[in-house]
Amino acid sequence: MPALSDALTVFADASRHGSGDVCFTIVDVGAVPAGTDAERFFMLLDHFPGSQIHGFEVDPDVCARLNADARPGVRYHPHVLAAAAGHAVLNLTANPLCTSLYPPNAAFLAPYRAAALAERIGTREVATIRLDDFLAAERIGPVDFIKLDVQGAELDVLRGAQAALGAVSALLSEVEFVALYEGQPLFGDVCRYLGTLGFQFQRFLKIFRLRLRAQSHAAAFEVPSQDAWSDALFLRPLADLPGCPDVALLKSGAIAALYGAGDVALNCLIELDRRHGTHFADRLAAHLCASA
């Protein structure tokens, strides 16, 4: 992603100009890769040396494999994060990527092709911990960015992370628009909760749709219409930028640039330039125009 790398280079140069060494601390909840491409936030490790990523996955064997291949600064932890410490039932599904603390909504999914992937094949009792408790015990933080992908349990994780969220510049959370799991919170619930903590919804990344099972006319069913889930980007409100410390502006802007909010990223650099008489916004604007 050359354009993203160019944008991050501008922020890295800006950090060296006035803020000293800037490092990111990133929390990745639901860290098993869904494809072959690394998450975009891994690029921050290349541009901001000393940054670190702490990933969480429920399966200890998966964590062990991820740790065996992890680059410096990346560590995976076999913990189930939730709103409270205790025990919960993990619903195991035909496709492990659909496993959740919430039972699959079989009645809703029945007309769709995804029903087979989300079919429950068993359950397992697991211990749960709060993200805040883990970070405090391991002396990790402050956290700058959180990514969530835990099949409907995102709000539960956030409720157990209120202390960490106070320092977070941005979040990327998978959200559902329809109940793929029984009793799960939906996008509106996540958005309202984060709003109470000073975050603003910015944009959806790719929106995923459910395909109906074709009873006939199979080709016509290849264009689905049911929006089901997406990854939602949450940032701090633009009105807060003038009061942000330089480092917070740099981090907010870099993350915004990573996830397609170039206008917000540019605003962050404009504010930094205003404070210090620099011209980093000119460079970013040129990159944004060239990649438009």
C-alpha positions as CSV (number, residue, x, y, z in Angstrom):
1,M,0.0,0.0,0.0
2,P,2.4,2.7,-1.2
3,A,-0.1,5.6,-0.7
4,L,-0.6,4.6,3.0
5,S,3.1,4.2,3.5
6,D,3.7,7.7,2.1
7,A,1.1,9.2,4.4
8,L,2.6,7.5,7.5
9,T,6.0,8.7,6.5
10,V,4.7,12.3,6.8
11,F,3.5,11.6,10.3
12,A,6.7,9.9,11.3
13,D,8.7,12.9,10.0
14,A,6.4,15.2,11.9
15,S,6.9,13.2,15.1
16,R,10.7,13.5,14.8
17,H,10.5,17.2,14.2
18,G,8.9,18.2,17.5
19,S,7.5,15.3,19.6
20,G,10.5,13.0,19.9
21,D,10.1,9.3,19.6
22,V,6.4,8.4,19.1
23,C,5.4,4.8,19.7
24,F,2.0,3.2,19.4
25,T,0.5,0.6,21.7
26,I,-2.2,-1.4,19.9
27,V,-4.6,-3.9,21.2
28,D,-6.0,-6.4,18.7
29,V,-9.0,-8.4,20.1
30,G,-9.9,-11.3,17.9
31,A,-6.4,-11.4,16.3
32,V,-6.5,-14.5,14.2
33,P,-5.9,-13.4,10.6
34,A,-9.1,-13.7,8.4
35,G,-7.0,-13.7,5.2
36,T,-3.5,-13.5,3.9
37,D,-3.1,-9.7,4.3
38,A,-1.8,-8.3,7.6
39,E,-4.0,-5.7,9.3
40,R,-3.2,-2.2,8.3
41,F,-2.1,-1.2,11.8
42,F,1.0,-3.4,11.4
43,M,2.4,-0.6,9.2
44,L,2.7,1.5,12.3
45,L,5.5,-0.7,13.5
46,D,7.5,0.0,10.4
47,H,7.1,3.8,10.7
48,F,7.2,4.2,14.5
49,P,10.0,1.9,15.9
50,G,9.3,0.7,19.4
51,S,5.5,0.3,18.8
52,Q,3.9,-2.8,20.1
53,I,0.8,-4.9,19.4
54,H,-0.9,-7.1,21.9
55,G,-3.3,-9.6,20.3
56,F,-6.0,-11.7,22.0
57,E,-7.4,-15.0,20.9
58,V,-9.4,-17.6,22.7
59,D,-7.5,-20.7,21.6
60,P,-4.1,-21.2,23.3
61,D,-2.9,-23.3,20.4
62,V,-3.7,-20.5,17.9
63,C,-1.9,-18.0,20.1
64,A,1.2,-20.3,20.3
65,R,1.3,-20.5,16.5
66,L,0.9,-16.8,16.1
67,N,3.6,-16.1,18.7
68,A,6.0,-18.5,16.9
69,D,5.7,-16.4,13.7
70,A,5.3,-13.0,15.3
71,R,7.6,-10.1,14.4
72,P,9.4,-8.1,17.2
73,G,6.9,-6.0,19.1
74,V,4.0,-8.3,18.6
75,R,2.6,-10.7,21.3
76,Y,-0.5,-12.8,21.4
77,H,-2.4,-13.7,24.6
78,P,-4.8,-16.6,25.1
79,H,-7.5,-14.8,27.0
80,V,-11.2,-14.3,26.6
81,L,-12.0,-10.6,27.2
82,A,-15.4,-9.6,28.5
83,A,-17.2,-7.0,30.6
84,A,-16.3,-8.8,33.9
85,A,-14.0,-11.4,35.2
86,G,-15.6,-14.8,35.6
87,H,-16.8,-17.6,33.4
88,A,-18.8,-17.8,30.2
89,V,-19.9,-20.3,27.6
90,L,-18.1,-20.2,24.3
91,N,-20.3,-21.3,21.4
92,L,-18.2,-23.3,19.0
93,T,-19.2,-23.2,15.3
94,A,-18.5,-25.1,12.1
95,N,-16.3,-22.3,10.9
96,P,-14.1,-21.3,13.9
97,L,-14.2,-17.7,12.8
98,C,-17.9,-17.6,13.8
99,T,-17.2,-18.9,17.3
100,S,-18.7,-16.4,19.9
101,L,-19.8,-15.8,23.4
102,Y,-23.3,-15.4,22.0
103,P,-25.2,-18.4,20.5
104,P,-25.7,-18.2,16.7
105,N,-29.1,-16.9,15.7
106,A,-30.1,-20.1,13.8
107,A,-33.7,-18.9,13.1
108,F,-32.5,-15.7,11.5
109,L,-29.7,-17.3,9.6
110,A,-31.7,-20.2,8.2
111,P,-32.6,-18.6,4.8
112,Y,-29.0,-17.6,4.2
113,R,-25.9,-19.5,2.9
114,A,-23.9,-18.5,6.0
115,A,-26.1,-20.6,8.2
116,A,-23.9,-23.7,7.7
117,L,-20.7,-21.7,8.6
118,A,-22.3,-20.5,11.9
119,E,-23.9,-23.8,12.9
120,R,-23.2,-24.5,16.5
121,I,-21.2,-27.7,16.9
122,G,-20.5,-27.6,20.7
123,T,-19.8,-25.4,23.7
124,R,-17.0,-24.8,26.1
125,E,-16.8,-23.1,29.4
126,V,-14.1,-20.4,29.5
127,A,-12.6,-18.0,32.0
128,T,-13.1,-14.3,31.1
129,I,-11.1,-11.3,32.1
130,R,-11.4,-7.5,31.7
131,L,-9.0,-5.8,29.4
132,D,-8.4,-3.1,32.0
133,D,-7.4,-5.8,34.5
134,F,-5.0,-7.5,32.1
135,L,-3.3,-4.2,31.1
136,A,-2.9,-3.2,34.7
137,A,-1.4,-6.6,35.7
138,E,1.0,-6.6,32.7
139,R,1.8,-2.9,33.0
140,I,0.8,-2.2,29.4
141,G,-0.3,1.1,28.2
142,P,-1.5,3.7,27.7
143,V,-3.3,2.1,24.7
144,D,-3.6,4.2,21.5
145,F,-5.7,2.0,19.2
146,I,-8.0,-0.9,19.7
147,K,-9.3,-3.2,17.0
148,L,-12.2,-5.5,17.8
149,D,-13.5,-8.6,16.0
150,V,-15.2,-10.9,18.4
151,Q,-18.5,-11.9,16.7
152,G,-21.0,-9.8,18.5
153,A,-19.2,-9.5,21.9
154,E,-17.5,-6.1,21.0
155,L,-19.6,-4.1,23.5
156,D,-18.8,-6.6,26.3
157,V,-15.1,-6.1,25.7
158,L,-15.5,-2.3,25.6
159,R,-17.4,-2.3,28.9
160,G,-14.4,-4.1,30.4
161,A,-12.0,-1.5,29.0
162,Q,-13.3,1.9,30.3
163,A,-9.9,2.9,31.9
164,A,-8.0,2.0,28.7
165,L,-10.4,3.9,26.5
166,G,-9.6,7.1,28.2
167,A,-6.3,7.3,26.4
168,V,-7.3,5.7,23.1
169,S,-7.2,7.8,20.0
170,A,-9.2,5.6,17.7
171,L,-11.0,2.3,17.5
172,L,-11.9,-0.1,14.7
173,S,-14.7,-2.4,15.7
174,E,-16.6,-5.0,13.8
175,V,-20.3,-4.2,14.2
176,E,-23.5,-6.0,13.1
177,F,-26.6,-4.4,11.7
178,V,-28.8,-7.5,12.2
179,A,-28.7,-10.1,15.0
180,L,-26.4,-12.9,13.7
181,Y,-26.1,-14.0,17.3
182,E,-28.9,-14.3,19.9
183,G,-29.0,-11.3,22.2
184,Q,-26.0,-9.6,20.7
185,P,-25.6,-5.8,20.8
186,L,-25.8,-4.1,17.3
187,F,-24.0,-1.2,15.8
188,G,-26.3,1.3,17.4
189,D,-25.5,0.0,20.9
190,V,-21.8,0.1,20.3
191,C,-22.0,3.6,18.8
192,R,-24.1,5.0,21.7
193,Y,-21.7,3.5,24.3
194,L,-18.6,4.9,22.6
195,G,-20.4,8.3,22.3
196,T,-20.6,8.4,26.1
197,L,-16.8,8.0,26.3
198,G,-16.0,10.8,23.8
199,F,-15.8,8.9,20.5
200,Q,-17.5,9.8,17.2
201,F,-18.4,7.4,14.5
202,Q,-16.4,8.3,11.4
203,R,-17.1,5.7,8.7
204,F,-17.7,2.1,7.7
205,L,-15.0,0.2,5.8
206,K,-16.3,-2.6,3.5
207,I,-19.9,-3.6,4.2
208,F,-20.6,-7.3,4.1
209,R,-23.9,-8.8,2.9
210,L,-25.7,-12.1,3.5
211,R,-26.6,-14.2,0.4
212,L,-29.9,-16.0,0.4
213,R,-30.1,-19.7,-0.5
214,A,-31.2,-20.0,-4.1
215,Q,-34.4,-22.1,-4.5
216,S,-34.3,-21.3,-8.2
217,H,-32.9,-18.6,-10.5
218,A,-29.5,-19.1,-8.9
219,A,-27.6,-16.5,-10.9
220,A,-30.1,-13.8,-9.7
221,F,-29.2,-14.5,-6.1
222,E,-25.6,-13.6,-6.6
223,V,-26.4,-9.9,-5.9
224,P,-27.3,-9.9,-2.2
225,S,-29.1,-6.9,-0.5
226,Q,-29.0,-7.7,3.2
227,D,-26.3,-5.6,4.8
228,A,-25.1,-7.6,7.8
229,W,-21.8,-6.3,9.2
230,S,-18.9,-4.0,8.7
231,D,-15.8,-2.6,10.5
232,A,-16.7,0.8,12.0
233,L,-14.0,3.4,12.6
234,F,-14.4,5.7,15.7
235,L,-12.3,8.8,16.2
236,R,-12.2,11.6,18.7
237,P,-14.4,14.6,17.6
238,L,-12.8,17.2,15.4
239,A,-13.9,19.8,17.9
240,D,-11.4,18.3,20.4
241,L,-8.4,18.6,18.2
242,P,-7.2,22.1,19.3
243,G,-7.0,20.9,22.9
244,C,-5.1,17.7,22.0
245,P,-1.4,17.4,22.9
246,D,1.0,17.1,19.9
247,V,1.5,13.4,20.4
248,A,-2.2,12.7,20.5
249,L,-2.7,14.7,17.3
250,L,0.0,12.8,15.5
251,K,-1.4,9.4,16.6
252,S,-5.0,10.3,15.8
253,G,-3.9,11.6,12.4
254,A,-1.8,8.6,11.5
255,I,-4.6,6.2,12.3
256,A,-7.1,8.3,10.4
257,A,-4.9,8.2,7.4
258,L,-4.6,4.4,7.7
259,Y,-8.3,3.9,7.5
260,G,-9.4,6.2,4.8
261,A,-10.1,9.4,6.8
262,G,-7.6,11.5,5.0
263,D,-9.5,14.7,5.6
264,V,-9.3,14.1,9.4
265,A,-5.6,13.2,9.1
266,L,-5.0,16.5,7.2
267,N,-6.8,18.5,9.9
268,C,-4.5,17.0,12.5
269,L,-1.4,18.1,10.6
270,I,-2.9,21.6,9.9
271,E,-3.3,22.1,13.6
272,L,0.3,20.9,14.3
273,D,1.6,23.2,11.6
274,R,-0.3,26.1,13.1
275,R,1.4,25.4,16.5
276,H,4.9,25.0,15.2
277,G,5.2,26.8,11.9
278,T,5.9,23.7,10.0
279,H,4.5,22.5,6.6
280,F,3.7,18.8,7.0
281,A,0.1,19.3,5.9
282,D,1.3,20.4,2.4
283,R,3.1,17.1,2.0
284,L,0.1,15.0,3.1
285,A,-2.3,17.0,0.9
286,A,-0.1,16.3,-2.1
287,H,-0.2,12.6,-1.3
288,L,-4.0,12.6,-0.9
289,C,-4.5,14.5,-4.2
290,A,-2.2,12.1,-6.0
291,S,-4.0,9.0,-4.7
292,A,-7.5,10.4,-5.3
